[in-house]
Amino acid sequence: MTFTIDKKQDIKQLHLNAFGDKEGPLIRDLVGDMLEEQETISINIEKGDKLVGNVLFTPFNLTEHPDKKCYLLAPIGILPEYHGQGLGKALIEKGVRHLIALNVDAIFVLGYPKYYGRRGFYPTYVALPYQTEVMRIDAWKMRELKPGSMAEVGGTSVACDAIMKPLYWDINYEPGN
Ligand SMILES: CC(C)(COP(=O)(O)OP(=O)(O)OC[C@H]1O[C@@H](n2cnc3c(N)ncnc32)[C@H](O)[C@@H]1OP(=O)(O)O)[C@@H](O)C(=O)NCCC(=O)NCCS
């Protein structure tokens, strides 16, 4: 996707506001880098002409299963004053519909286990990029878009360049520490 400079600024600002002072700057910079990548899919949710939410999907490659077409969901942000109104859910489902139309097999996400557990995501044996031990991590989940296509699929993975930095995958990372 290509974006105007203004649109990029709006999306970066939205994530800064959604993630707050601590995590916001890191996520804003990640979003800026992701928006530079041609294959990034960016989906907005608006109220009137105000941008209130955004989610990015970037290509996610399974090393041992190059035939599988997968995307990473990251990040998703809704402005704090709009939380709890179903907008996060609506944004994810808008993304899912878009990716199904693109014939995508599955979406991966690293995030709140309960939140994504209620959005159709399940634990997976596909390893996180930079994961050294084979183990299931509660916060690392997959949502299959083509029924049955991800059965028995595991192995290692590579995300888009913008997020291929160990700190984005460190499940114990606390900004500022
Ligand atoms: C996470 C986020 C996108 C959810 O958006 P939202 O529009 O508030 O979510 P929805 O209205 O669709 O869903 C709300 C439900 O999710 C639950 N929920 C919200 N945040 C949650 C969390 N961190 N863990 C578990 N459940 C959560 C709410 O309790 C609510 O439950 P209910 O349906 O039983 O009332 C939003 O809180 C956000 O932008 N947070 C800051 C950025 C962030 O953390 N992004 C996700 C990183 S993984």
The ligand as an SDF file (V2000), in Angstrom:
LIG
                    3D

 48 50  0  0  0  0  0  0  0  0999 V2000
   -6.5940   -3.6700   22.9830 C   0  0  0  0  0  0  0  0  0  0  0  0
   -7.5080   -2.6690   22.2790 C   0  0  0  0  0  0  0  0  0  0  0  0
   -7.1680   -2.6010   20.7930 C   0  0  0  0  0  0  0  0  0  0  0  0
   -8.9500   -3.1630   22.4460 C   0  0  0  0  0  0  0  0  0  0  0  0
   -9.8010   -2.2910   21.7510 O   0  0  0  0  0  0  0  0  0  0  0  0
  -11.3220   -2.0430   22.2260 P   0  0  0  0  0  0  0  0  0  0  0  0
  -12.0060   -1.3160   21.1160 O   0  0  0  0  0  0  0  0  0  0  0  0
  -11.3350   -1.4410   23.5670 O   0  0  0  0  0  0  0  0  0  0  0  0
  -11.8160   -3.5540   22.3050 O   0  0  0  0  0  0  0  0  0  0  0  0
  -13.2930   -4.0990   22.1090 P   0  0  0  0  0  0  0  0  0  0  0  0
  -14.2760   -3.0190   22.4800 O   0  0  0  0  0  0  0  0  0  0  0  0
  -13.4330   -4.7290   20.7820 O   0  0  0  0  0  0  0  0  0  0  0  0
  -13.3240   -5.2660   23.1530 O   0  0  0  0  0  0  0  0  0  0  0  0
  -13.4820   -4.9380   24.4670 C   0  0  0  0  0  0  0  0  0  0  0  0
  -13.3990   -6.2060   25.2900 C   0  0  0  0  0  0  0  0  0  0  0  0
  -12.0300   -6.6060   25.3360 O   0  0  0  0  0  0  0  0  0  0  0  0
  -11.6000   -6.6310   26.6780 C   0  0  0  0  0  0  0  0  0  0  0  0
  -10.2220   -6.1850   26.7410 N   0  0  0  0  0  0  0  0  0  0  0  0
   -9.7270   -4.9770   26.4360 C   0  0  0  0  0  0  0  0  0  0  0  0
   -8.3940   -4.9400   26.6740 N   0  0  0  0  0  0  0  0  0  0  0  0
   -8.0720   -6.1830   27.1440 C   0  0  0  0  0  0  0  0  0  0  0  0
   -6.8850   -6.7750   27.5960 C   0  0  0  0  0  0  0  0  0  0  0  0
   -5.7570   -6.0910   27.6800 N   0  0  0  0  0  0  0  0  0  0  0  0
   -6.9220   -8.0730   27.9750 N   0  0  0  0  0  0  0  0  0  0  0  0
   -8.0660   -8.7810   27.9550 C   0  0  0  0  0  0  0  0  0  0  0  0
   -9.2390   -8.2520   27.5560 N   0  0  0  0  0  0  0  0  0  0  0  0
   -9.2450   -6.9760   27.1580 C   0  0  0  0  0  0  0  0  0  0  0  0
  -12.5230   -5.6850   27.4000 C   0  0  0  0  0  0  0  0  0  0  0  0
  -12.5760   -6.0230   28.7610 O   0  0  0  0  0  0  0  0  0  0  0  0
  -13.8320   -5.9200   26.6970 C   0  0  0  0  0  0  0  0  0  0  0  0
  -14.4510   -7.0720   27.1930 O   0  0  0  0  0  0  0  0  0  0  0  0
  -16.0720   -7.2610   27.1080 P   0  0  0  0  0  0  0  0  0  0  0  0
  -16.3820   -7.4590   25.6430 O   0  0  0  0  0  0  0  0  0  0  0  0
  -16.3140   -8.4690   27.9250 O   0  0  0  0  0  0  0  0  0  0  0  0
  -16.6430   -6.0160   27.6470 O   0  0  0  0  0  0  0  0  0  0  0  0
   -7.4370   -1.2620   22.9190 C   0  0  0  0  0  0  0  0  0  0  0  0
   -7.6430   -1.4100   24.3030 O   0  0  0  0  0  0  0  0  0  0  0  0
   -6.1220   -0.5270   22.6760 C   0  0  0  0  0  0  0  0  0  0  0  0
   -5.9600    0.1600   21.6640 O   0  0  0  0  0  0  0  0  0  0  0  0
   -5.2310   -0.6100   23.6720 N   0  0  0  0  0  0  0  0  0  0  0  0
   -3.9370    0.1030   23.6090 C   0  0  0  0  0  0  0  0  0  0  0  0
   -3.0290   -0.4810   22.5690 C   0  0  0  0  0  0  0  0  0  0  0  0
   -2.8410   -1.9690   22.7700 C   0  0  0  0  0  0  0  0  0  0  0  0
   -2.5700   -2.4260   23.8660 O   0  0  0  0  0  0  0  0  0  0  0  0
   -2.9960   -2.7130   21.6600 N   0  0  0  0  0  0  0  0  0  0  0  0
   -2.9680   -4.1760   21.6810 C   0  0  0  0  0  0  0  0  0  0  0  0
   -1.6430   -4.7250   21.9020 C   0  0  0  0  0  0  0  0  0  0  0  0
   -1.7400   -6.5010   21.9500 S   0  0  0  0  0  0  0  0  0  0  0  0
  1  2  1  0
  2  3  1  0
  2  4  1  0
  2 36  1  0
  4  5  1  0
  5  6  1  0
  6  7  2  0
  6  8  1  0
  6  9  1  0
  9 10  1  0
 10 11  2  0
 10 12  1  0
 10 13  1  0
 13 14  1  0
 14 15  1  0
 15 16  1  0
 15 30  1  0
 16 17  1  0
 17 18  1  0
 17 28  1  0
 18 19  1  0
 18 27  1  0
 19 20  2  0
 20 21  1  0
 21 22  1  0
 21 27  2  0
 22 23  1  0
 22 24  2  0
 24 25  1  0
 25 26  2  0
 26 27  1  0
 28 29  1  0
 28 30  1  0
 30 31  1  0
 31 32  1  0
 32 33  2  0
 32 34  1  0
 32 35  1  0
 36 37  1  0
 36 38  1  0
 38 39  2  0
 38 40  1  0
 40 41  1  0
 41 42  1  0
 42 43  1  0
 43 44  2  0
 43 45  1  0
 45 46  1  0
 46 47  1  0
 47 48  1  0
M  END
$$$$
